[in-house]
Amino acid sequence: MTTQPAPVPEGYATPDMLPPQDGAYVERLKTALRCGVPGCSCENPGRFHCPSHDNPDVPTLSVTWNPKHGVSFECTRCPFAKVLDALARRGLMPRTHLYSSSGAQEAGLQPLNLLIQQPTDWLWPNRIPLGKLTLIAGYPSSGKTSIALDIAARASRGAAAPDQPDALFPYAPVVLALLNGNPKSDVLPVLRLFGAELGRIYLADLLSPTHPIDYYPDDPPNDDDEDDPRYDDDDRDDEDEEEYLFDNDGNEIRVPRRRPVGVRVPPPLPWKPPSDPATDFTAPWPGLNKVMRRLASLIEAGSAALLIVDQVEDLASMHRAQPATVLGMLKALAARSGAAVVALTHNPAPNYPRAVAAMQRRLAQASVVFTTAVVEPGGRRFLIPLRPAMSDDAPAIPYVLPSTDAVAVAWRKPVFPAHINALADPNRDQGARTRAARSLLMRALADGPRPAAQVEREAAMLGISRSTLVRARVLCNVKAFRVSTPGVPSGPGAWYWSIPDTHAEHDAEHDAPPNL
């Protein structure tokens, strides 16, 4: 005797008849909403236990599918919205109800398919991006303010980047938010020495309680203030005055004057005792939120591409806030305004590698993090990238602060990680200096033969001695050949170095027969 299959409800389709995504979703429903107890009616097709009501033992949920609306649900005890809410809490929201393009856009969500892909915008190419927060940390008198002012001067005149002569800064205005020192005596002379275009550098006023940029001229005036007794001393006794009316017989009627219906009545001013200047510690400057709004308005009004905040600890102490809070607000300001925000902060360690270790806790507080560090022995100063981490693509940059002979920050050739590690502690690893020299030779000779004198000068700038360079030449199998003046085989010439591959190509070019 054959067993009759359970009746199939109308609208039911087997999972193999559904699209792949809907079929996989129905299989998930079977696993999550069917108990598997023998004899339970949930064994019937299309019947499930509803997860929304208090008695899930009875399968009251019907699941159907049609090509137009996809998967739909109906419970005999619960409304449709309650069922969907219960499914969402269990991670079973159907695909047809999980996302609606029109509903998402009406709610203010922006789908990524409406965005146009573009590369990263840079203020300093591959160093300081636009629309992000860059943090420059340093020990006092390490030169972080001079570095920031040098960047501001280059941006104001669209000058070349320090480490990339072919890459230019955007020719755009700059906003300086300075909280330490006198701008007239401390900042203005330095910017003039750096060759800045002073007409494109603006000073942000963060101390005045009110500023013209805080108000919008297009806002409608408040007419209610004309009747406000707090602003007009002549109308304070208007409510006590009376109106004089006359009835039909000519008798005078005294009616107290009342304020018209619908006119805003301001609340009475609370009485405050006179403040004692010796005990009144209220800050005379605006709050932190107002400062951030003012900075955003200054960037927008000045069309600035760079904002420099010197420094974060000063801004935080003025408003009794944590430096991390200020950095988070500056990061949001950079994202909303699209300008590059460079914030200066304190690093308790002056020397490498302790300066790098002291800044590890700040890496998550900015998109790009630099620190200044002094590398011993020699006391050379470096601007070291920490986020993104220092690598061959983002090396450290040596710099020399302005002196009586120099009128700007002198930037030297970038130094790669192996070089700076060897300079920091040459006795820790005897092979570090040799590896640094080998890295220099491989990079310097990668594009073909070069004069030996040029390579030796680059090695001397990086602190690599001549004996170390000789050992690296042997390990890299660098070939040396002499190029004489054309037509004079034994005359004057210059020695060239090349790695084996480029040397072979050079020999092949000279040994090949001429084209006929």
QUIWO-V631082 format. One record per residue. N is the residue number from 1. SS is DSSP state (H for helix, E for strand, L for the rest). PHI is phi in radians with two decimals (999 if undefined). Layout:
N	SS	PHI
N	SS	PHI
This chain:
1	L	999
2	L	-1.54
3	L	-1.52
4	L	-1.31
5	L	-1.19
6	L	-1.09
7	L	-1.12
8	L	-1.63
9	L	-1.18
10	L	-1.18
11	L	1.56
12	L	-1.42
13	L	-2.37
14	L	-1.21
15	H	-1.01
16	H	-1.25
17	H	-1.55
18	L	-1.62
19	L	-1.05
20	H	-0.96
21	H	-1.20
22	H	-1.20
23	H	-1.11
24	H	-1.16
25	H	-1.19
26	H	-1.13
27	H	-1.12
28	H	-1.14
29	H	-1.08
30	H	-1.05
31	H	-1.24
32	H	-1.57
33	H	-2.05
34	L	-2.12
35	L	-1.37
36	L	1.39
37	L	-1.33
38	L	-1.08
39	L	1.55
40	L	-1.28
41	H	-1.23
42	H	-1.25
43	H	-1.24
44	L	-1.18
45	L	-1.10
46	L	1.40
47	E	-1.94
48	E	-2.42
49	L	-1.43
50	L	-1.32
51	L	-1.48
52	L	-1.72
53	L	-1.77
54	L	-1.40
55	L	-2.07
56	L	-1.42
57	L	-1.22
58	L	-1.68
59	L	-1.31
60	L	-1.88
61	E	-1.76
62	E	-1.88
63	E	-2.07
64	E	-2.21
65	E	-2.54
66	E	-2.49
67	L	-1.08
68	L	-1.44
69	L	-1.85
70	E	1.35
71	E	-1.41
72	E	-2.31
73	E	-2.22
74	E	-2.65
75	E	-2.01
76	L	-1.29
77	L	-2.11
78	L	-2.12
79	L	-1.22
80	H	-1.10
81	H	-1.11
82	H	-1.19
83	H	-1.13
84	H	-1.09
85	H	-1.12
86	H	-1.16
87	H	-1.14
88	H	-1.13
89	H	-1.16
90	L	-1.72
91	L	1.27
92	L	-2.05
93	L	-1.10
94	L	-1.17
95	H	-1.11
96	H	-1.22
97	H	-1.85
98	H	-1.24
99	L	-2.53
100	L	-2.27
101	H	-1.08
102	H	-1.17
103	H	-1.14
104	H	-1.17
105	H	-1.21
106	H	-1.15
107	L	-1.39
108	L	1.76
109	L	-1.39
110	L	-1.97
111	L	-1.20
112	H	-1.23
113	H	-1.23
114	H	-1.57
115	L	-1.55
116	L	-1.76
117	L	-1.17
118	L	-2.59
119	L	-1.27
120	L	-1.19
121	L	-1.52
122	E	-2.10
123	E	-1.45
124	E	-1.88
125	L	-0.93
126	L	1.12
127	L	-2.22
128	E	-2.08
129	E	-1.50
130	L	-1.45
131	L	1.38
132	L	-2.39
133	E	-1.63
134	E	-2.01
135	E	-1.92
136	E	-2.02
137	E	-1.84
138	E	-3.03
139	L	-1.27
140	L	-0.93
141	L	1.18
142	L	-1.50
143	L	1.82
144	H	-1.19
145	H	-1.20
146	H	-1.11
147	H	-1.12
148	H	-1.11
149	H	-1.20
150	H	-1.14
151	H	-1.13
152	H	-1.10
153	H	-1.13
154	H	-1.17
155	H	-1.20
156	H	-1.20
157	H	-2.03
158	L	1.16
159	L	-1.41
160	E	-1.32
161	E	-1.23
162	L	-1.07
163	L	-1.76
164	E	-2.42
165	E	-1.06
166	E	-1.51
167	E	-1.77
168	E	-1.89
169	L	-1.23
170	L	-1.17
171	L	-1.38
172	L	-2.55
173	E	-1.18
174	E	-2.32
175	E	-1.99
176	E	-1.91
177	E	-1.90
178	E	-1.84
179	L	-2.07
180	L	-2.34
181	L	1.70
182	L	-1.71
183	H	-1.07
184	H	-1.20
185	H	-1.84
186	H	-1.78
187	H	-1.85
188	H	-1.03
189	H	-1.09
190	H	-1.17
191	H	-1.10
192	H	-1.16
193	H	-1.13
194	L	-1.39
195	L	1.35
196	L	-1.29
197	L	-1.53
198	H	-1.12
199	H	-1.24
200	H	-1.98
201	E	-2.05
202	E	-1.98
203	E	-1.77
204	L	-1.45
205	L	-1.62
206	L	-1.87
207	L	-1.92
208	L	-1.24
209	L	-1.06
210	L	-2.22
211	L	-2.58
212	H	-1.01
213	H	-1.24
214	H	-1.32
215	L	-2.06
216	L	-1.91
217	L	-1.17
218	L	-1.44
219	L	-1.20
220	L	-1.20
221	L	-1.20
222	L	-1.59
223	H	-1.24
224	H	-1.20
225	H	-1.19
226	H	-1.17
227	H	-1.71
228	L	-1.39
229	L	-1.14
230	L	-1.29
231	L	-1.90
232	L	-2.28
233	H	-1.27
234	H	-1.31
235	H	-1.82
236	L	-1.23
237	L	-1.82
238	H	-1.17
239	H	-1.20
240	H	-1.50
241	L	-1.32
242	E	-2.16
243	E	-1.71
244	E	-1.97
245	E	-2.05
246	E	-2.23
247	L	-1.49
248	L	-1.17
249	L	-1.54
250	L	1.52
251	L	-1.40
252	E	-1.40
253	E	-2.05
254	E	-1.68
255	E	-2.05
256	E	-1.09
257	L	-1.32
258	L	-2.15
259	L	-1.31
260	L	-1.04
261	L	-1.24
262	L	1.72
263	L	-1.48
264	L	-1.18
265	L	-1.80
266	L	-1.22
267	L	-1.18
268	L	-1.16
269	L	-1.22
270	L	-1.20
271	L	-1.35
272	L	-2.20
273	L	-1.20
274	L	-1.06
275	L	-1.39
276	L	-1.66
277	L	-1.00
278	L	-1.30
279	L	-2.03
280	L	-1.61
281	L	-1.79
282	L	-1.19
283	L	-1.19
284	L	-1.39
285	L	-1.74
286	L	-1.21
287	L	-1.24
288	H	-1.15
289	H	-1.10
290	H	-1.19
291	H	-1.12
292	H	-1.17
293	H	-1.12
294	H	-1.16
295	H	-1.10
296	H	-1.09
297	H	-1.17
298	H	-1.15
299	H	-1.12
300	H	-1.20
301	H	-1.19
302	H	-1.60
303	L	0.90
304	E	-1.42
305	E	-1.81
306	E	-2.52
307	E	-2.14
308	E	-2.00
309	E	-1.96
310	E	-2.20
311	L	-2.29
312	H	-1.15
313	H	-1.12
314	H	-1.16
315	H	-1.16
316	H	-1.22
317	H	-1.20
318	H	-1.11
319	L	-1.93
320	L	0.94
321	L	-2.16
322	L	-1.46
323	H	-1.00
324	H	-1.13
325	H	-1.14
326	H	-1.12
327	H	-1.14
328	H	-1.11
329	H	-1.21
330	H	-1.19
331	H	-1.12
332	H	-1.15
333	H	-1.10
334	H	-1.15
335	H	-1.17
336	H	-1.34
337	H	-1.52
338	L	1.42
339	L	-1.59
340	E	-1.43
341	E	-1.87
342	E	-1.91
343	E	-1.94
344	E	-1.70
345	E	-2.49
346	E	-1.60
347	L	-2.06
348	L	-1.23
349	L	-1.94
350	L	-1.52
351	E	-1.80
352	L	-1.44
353	L	-1.69
354	H	-1.15
355	H	-1.12
356	H	-1.20
357	H	-1.17
358	H	-1.22
359	L	-1.72
360	H	-1.12
361	H	-1.30
362	H	-1.69
363	H	-1.13
364	H	-1.46
365	H	-1.69
366	L	-2.65
367	L	-1.30
368	E	-2.32
369	E	-2.25
370	E	-2.11
371	E	-2.46
372	E	-1.55
373	E	-2.63
374	E	-1.75
375	E	-1.77
376	L	-1.75
377	L	-1.39
378	L	1.92
379	L	1.16
380	E	-1.40
381	E	-1.70
382	E	-2.34
383	E	-1.76
384	E	-1.86
385	E	-1.35
386	E	-1.89
387	E	-2.50
388	L	-1.05
389	L	-1.11
390	L	-1.08
391	L	-2.58
392	L	-1.17
393	L	-1.45
394	L	-2.27
395	L	-1.39
396	E	-1.36
397	E	-2.11
398	E	-1.26
399	E	-2.59
400	E	-2.20
401	L	-1.24
402	L	-1.07
403	L	-2.30
404	L	-1.16
405	L	-1.61
406	L	-1.91
407	L	-1.94
408	L	-2.75
409	L	-1.18
410	E	-1.59
411	E	-1.65
412	E	-1.76
413	E	-1.19
414	E	-1.00
415	E	-2.02
416	L	-1.46
417	H	-0.97
418	H	-1.10
419	H	-1.20
420	H	-1.20
421	H	-1.16
422	H	-1.20
423	H	-1.23
424	H	-1.21
425	L	-2.57
426	L	-1.18
427	L	-1.54
428	L	-1.22
429	L	-2.35
430	H	-1.13
431	H	-1.53
432	H	-1.15
433	H	-1.15
434	H	-1.17
435	H	-1.14
436	H	-1.13
437	H	-1.19
438	H	-1.13
439	H	-1.09
440	H	-1.08
441	H	-1.12
442	H	-1.13
443	H	-1.33
444	H	-1.20
445	L	-1.85
446	L	-1.19
447	L	-1.64
448	L	2.33
449	L	-1.08
450	E	-2.43
451	E	-1.05
452	H	-1.12
453	H	-1.13
454	H	-1.14
455	H	-1.13
456	H	-1.16
457	H	-1.17
458	H	-1.10
459	H	-1.13
460	H	-1.15
461	H	-1.13
462	L	-1.56
463	L	1.43
464	L	-1.68
465	L	-1.31
466	H	-1.19
467	H	-1.16
468	H	-1.13
469	H	-1.15
470	H	-1.14
471	H	-1.09
472	H	-1.15
473	H	-1.07
474	H	-1.15
475	H	-1.19
476	H	-1.53
477	L	0.98
478	L	-1.30
479	E	-1.68
480	E	-2.07
481	E	-2.51
482	E	-1.83
483	E	-1.93
484	E	-1.67
485	L	-1.16
486	L	-0.98
487	L	1.53
488	L	-2.25
489	L	-1.01
490	L	-1.78
491	L	-1.50
492	L	-1.18
493	E	-2.94
494	E	-2.52
495	E	-1.49
496	E	-2.11
497	E	-1.97
498	E	-2.72
499	L	-1.42
500	H	-0.95
501	H	-1.13
502	H	-1.19
503	H	-1.16
504	H	-1.13
505	H	-1.10
506	H	-1.11
507	H	-1.16
508	H	-1.14
509	H	-1.13
510	H	-1.42
511	H	-1.55
512	L	-1.21
513	L	-1.20
514	L	-1.21
515	L	-1.28
516	L	-1.73
